[in-house]
């Protein structure tokens, strides 16, 4: 029997889209979008969620009774929690740049990207040993980390994966690998385009510009290169099935 996992990223808390680092309640706009998604999302099976306020509110808004799962907690940004991206970049530009380019860096004193990837990989392995269909409302960072494992990608590509809020990722375990499909059963196309437009993250904390069509596939060269700062573009992922990559036995070491 195939094992299915649907990931849904709650709005907010994504350093590539939201300037505030750490947990915060959803604003009125995000609550309205989550409520609107309830009518078009086809989610069933057992449900879990990250323990954050925004994930709890998102699950409630889309009508899911989801049990809190501590392993799905957000990346711990330590001393940066509650600060904006612009504030952190201005106060510690070297540390901020290292955080975005080195998966082992933790200049904030919290958790490294690689640590998050390993934690998420362990959780994904536990799902593969289960059965049926699991729905997980979680953080954008956790969705990225799960995809790193499912697609056997190196941890250094973490920040190059676009995770639009309230879009879904469907993973199906085939016994020895995961099939991955983006945007499965998610919002209507017009609303999806609105939410998944690429956004630029600026070190000065300013608003990002429009990076073009969010449906374009990420180029391989873009996924392997370091972000270009002070402005980095995070293009949206392709909207189709993705075949697992055959790389080293432990891609999280890369």
N, C-alpha and C positions, 0 to 999 in steps of 0.2 A: 504494500500500500504506500502511495506517495505521501510525503509529509509536506505540508504547506505552511508558510510563514508570511504574513502580511505585515509590513512595517509602515507606520504612518508617523511622520514627523510633526510634532506640535509647532505652532507658530512661536517665534521668539527664541532668543538664546543662541542664534547662529551668528558667529562672529563675521561671516561673510555677508550677512544681510541686516543684522540687528546690531547697533552700536553698543548696547548694554550687555556686559558679561555677567552671567549668573542668572538665577531664577527670578521671575517676576510674574505677577498676575497678567492674564491676557487683557488687552484693551478691548473697547467696544467693537472696533472693526474686526479684530481677529475672532471674537466670539460670534459675530454675525456670520463670518465666513465658515466657521466650524459648524454652526447650526445649519447653514445652507448645504454643507457637504453631507449632512445626515440623510438628505433625500436621495442622493445619488451614489453614496458609497454602499457597496455590497460586502459587508463584513459579517462573518459568522465564525463560530467556533469559540474556544476559550480565549479570553482577552486578558492581557496584562498591560501595565503602564509603568513608566518611570515615576519615581516618587515626588517629582516636582509639582508645584502648584499649576503651572501651565499645562502639564500633561494630564493632571486630574481634571482641569476645566475642559480640556479638549475632549477627553473621553466622555465626560458628562454631556457635552454639547452635541456629540454625534450619537448619543444614546447607547454607549457601551458601559456595561458593568465590568470594569477592569480591576483586577487585583494589583496592588503596588508591588513592583519587583525591584528591589534595591540594586541588583546587578545592572539594570538599565539606566542608572543615574547618569547625569551629565558629566562631561569632562570637568574635573575639579581644577578651577583656575586659581585656587589659593588666594593670595593677597590681592589679586585683580578682581575678585568677585564684587559686583556692584559698581564697578567703574566702567567708563565707556572705552571703546577701542581707541578713540582719539586721545583720551587722557593717558592711557597706558603707552601708546606709541610715542607721545610727547615726553613722558617721564622716563621711559626706558626703551629707546628705539632699538638698541642692540639686542636686548632681551626679547622684545616683541618680534624682531626679524628672525631671531633664532627659533622662537616658538613656531613660526610659520614655515620654516625650512628644515628643521632638524627634529625628527620624531622623538628623539630622546631628551630634548630640551624641556626643562620645567622651570623657567626663570621666575615664575610666580610662586614657587614653593608648593605647588599642588601636584597634579598628575600629568605625566607626559602623554603625548599622543600614542606612543607605542604601548604604554601601560593600559590606556583605554582600549586599544586594539586587541591586546591579549585578553583583557577582561571580557570584551564582547565576543571574542572567538570562543572562549570557554562556554559562554551562554549559548552561542549558536550550536556548539557541539551537543549540548544538553537537549536542545530542541530536536536535533537530528535523531536522537535516541528515543524520542517520544512518538506520538501518533496524531493523526488528524490535522486540524487547521488551528494555528495560533495567530491571534491578532495582537500586535504590540504597538501601543501609542508611546512614542519615546522622543528623545532629543535628536536633533539633526546630526550632532557629533556621533551619537551611537549608531545611527543609520549608516553614516560613513564608515565607521569602524566595522560594522557587520559586513558591509560590501567589500571592504578590504580583504576580509577572510573568505567570503563566499566566492570572490573572483580571483583569489590568489594573487592579489596585487601587493606591491611593496608598501610599507607604512608611509614612506615619504610622499606618496600620491594622495594622502588624506585630504588636504585642503583643495585638491583639484576636482573633487566629486561634488557636484551640485545637488543639493537636497531641498527642493521646493517645499514650503510648508503645506501641509494638508494633501500632498500628493502621496501616492502609495507605491511601494515596491513589493512585488510578490516573489518569494523565493520558494522553489520546489526541490526537495531533496530526492535525488535519483539513486541513492544507495552508495555512491562514491563521489558525487559532486553535486553542487547546487546549480539549478537553472535560475536565472534572474530576469524578471520582466519589470520594466519601469512604467509608472503611470497606469497601472492595471486597475480598472474599476474606479477611477478617481473622478475629479470634478469635470463638469462640462468643459469643452475645449476652450471657449472664450475665457472662462474664469481661470483655467489652468494656465493659459498664456499670460494672464495678468500676474499670477503668483510666481511663475517660473522664469520671468525675464531675468537675464544675468544682471548682477549688481556689482558695481565696483566698490571695493573697500579702500578707503583713503586713510592714510596715516594721520592726516590732520583732522579727522573726524567729520569731514564734509560729506555731503550727499554724493553717492556714486552716480555715474552716468549710465545710460542705457547701452548695454554691450551688444545689442543686436537680437537676432531671433533665438529664443531660448530652446528651440527644438533642434538646433544643429548638433551634430555629433562632435564630441570632444576629439580633437586630433591626438594621436598617440604622442607626438612630440610635445604637445602642451601638457599632457598628463605626467610626463617624466621630468619636465624641467622645473626648476625652482620658480616660485611666484615672482613676478616683476613688480617691485615696489618702487615708488610709493603707491601706485595704483595697480591692483591685481584683479583680473577678470576671472570669474568662476562660471564657465558656460554650463548650461543644463545638459543632463545625460541624454543619450538616444532614447527614443520611445519604443523600443522593441526588445525582443529577447536578446540576452547577452550570453555568449558561450563562455564557459570557464576558461581561464588562461592556464596554460601548463608552464609553471615556473619552478623555482626552487622548492624543496620540501617545506621550508618554513619561510614564506615571503615576509613575515613580520620582522625578520632580521634585517631586511633591506631598508 
